[in-house]
Amino acid sequence: MPVYKYTGKNKDSKTVVGNINALNKDEVIDILRKQDLVVISIDEVKKGFSFNMPTKKKIKLEDLAIFSRQLATMVEAGIPVVGSLDALAQQMDNRSLQNIVARVRNDVETGLSFSQALAKHPQTFSALYINMVKAGESSGLLDEILNRLALYLEKINSLQRKVKSSLVYPAVVVIIAIAITIFLLVKVVPTFKGIFDLLGGALPMPTMVLLAISDFLRRYFFLGVIGFIMLSFLFVRYIKTERGRLMFDAFLLKMPILGPLFRKFSIAKFSRTLSTLVRSGVPILVSFDIVGKTCGNKVLERAIEQAAKAIKDGKSISEPLGESKVLPPMAVRMISVGEQTGELEKMLSKIADFYDEQVDAMVSALTSMIEPIVILFLGGIIGGIVLAIFLPIFKITEIIAR
């Protein structure tokens, strides 16, 4: 939708300048007249030239959580949504979110509901966020719902950070190990080849293999880099397809060591999201649709979709989830108890808390376990290269000693 910059006069004859989203200039005029503004000028903002356009800075969960918490506090204090959004837009550090909040504020001021205004920015506000705000508006508990959203976003952000932190260290060490290995093979090993040629004689098998690998890398290094980039590109394209994503997510869940971590993370996120939606009054089928799209794993998403169909046909929530074998029996039993006692959201919250703790414990265990494994891996590779280089020298030394 085009963005228009307008200049007008209010009832106090003060000049008002701002931006507004509209289909055309006529719609802008109608909107401004409803605000009792006398229009002086309207100009379409061209993309790429306006300083008021959103920047490409990513909007983090942490930023959304802070926004939700501050908005909840202001709404709870009795400040209207428009005034609250206006105040928040002026104090934000994230320019992208600042521009979006300003647009939402303009849309609400022109007559849209808060949830409808948020729905115009699906890349920033998820279906979960929009539906919870809609439930808050209809129940008159918007401040409470916003607080729940803030708490939910904070917990999910914390969970994601834990998982990422467990993967960053080994990934960095492996990359460094590969870089050192390539440097040794391309720059260091070839210098010893000349020495071996001068010495003459048959070289040990490990040394011959090392020299062959070194020679291959020197000749085809750039072709190898191009091939790696192309394969990476094709792989990324493939996992963006429905089938590719399903296969990749299934592989992640079956991985040794990391597979259980990903599974616990997905279960914790599923339980936390569903608990938050159910507690906020979002219908169960709508909740399942939202949870399926936000769980972050295609295997779990498929199971949730099948469960939603079964629930629509009259089955309980726990029955199809148990049949899918995606959730562990303990979680299924707790969901079943929650259904029977009418405290489903509490049980889901307990499941989420339990698996949050499990993820935390696994991250700590992985961090302490991966460090020696990575050191052994790095030492084994570099030690193997050094040994292969010095084997011929040891052999010559033995011959001379005789």
Helices and strands as residue ranges (DSSP letters): E 3-9, E 15-21, H 25-34, E 38-44, H 61-76, H 81-91, H 95-109, H 114-119, H 127-139, H 142-183, I 184-188, H 189-199, H 205-239, H 242-254, H 258-279, H 284-294, H 298-312, H 318-324, H 329-341, H 344-401
